[in-house]
Amino acid sequence: MDLLVYFQTVSLEQADYQSVIQRLTALNLPGGVIFDGLLAQSALKGGVDKLLTLNPKDFNRLGQDVVAIVQVPS
């Protein structure tokens, strides 16, 4: 089965990067969390129902809008 037919490309623009930097600055989250922030921004921009992760704590610290879509696969 070709799963790629279910994928959608989400392109981040300058405003998206600035939004992530502002979010992380406001939450006082420096360093490598930028990658989690960019993934979360992509998920929010893409309007996904779920952001699947085995590390929910990495995303749950990014705000309630992200918490609302984070889910650990069963």
SULVENPE-V387812 format. One record per residue. RES is the residue in one small letter. PHI is phi in whole degrees, 0 to 359 (NA if undefined). Layout:
res:RES phi:PHI
res:RES phi:PHI
This chain:
res:m phi:NA
res:d phi:271
res:l phi:288
res:l phi:298
res:v phi:293
res:y phi:265
res:f phi:267
res:q phi:230
res:t phi:281
res:v phi:241
res:s phi:264
res:l phi:271
res:e phi:251
res:q phi:307
res:a phi:298
res:d phi:293
res:y phi:297
res:q phi:295
res:s phi:298
res:v phi:296
res:i phi:298
res:q phi:295
res:r phi:299
res:l phi:292
res:t phi:294
res:a phi:297
res:l phi:269
res:n phi:56
res:l phi:245
res:p phi:270
res:g phi:83
res:g phi:297
res:v phi:297
res:i phi:303
res:f phi:292
res:d phi:297
res:g phi:298
res:l phi:291
res:l phi:297
res:a phi:296
res:q phi:299
res:s phi:297
res:a phi:296
res:l phi:295
res:k phi:295
res:g phi:283
res:g phi:68
res:v phi:289
res:d phi:276
res:k phi:218
res:l phi:248
res:l phi:279
res:t phi:206
res:l phi:270
res:n phi:234
res:p phi:299
res:k phi:297
res:d phi:296
res:f phi:261
res:n phi:296
res:r phi:278
res:l phi:268
res:g phi:124
res:q phi:295
res:d phi:294
res:v phi:281
res:v phi:307
res:a phi:296
res:i phi:249
res:v phi:288
res:q phi:212
res:v phi:269
res:p phi:295
res:s phi:263
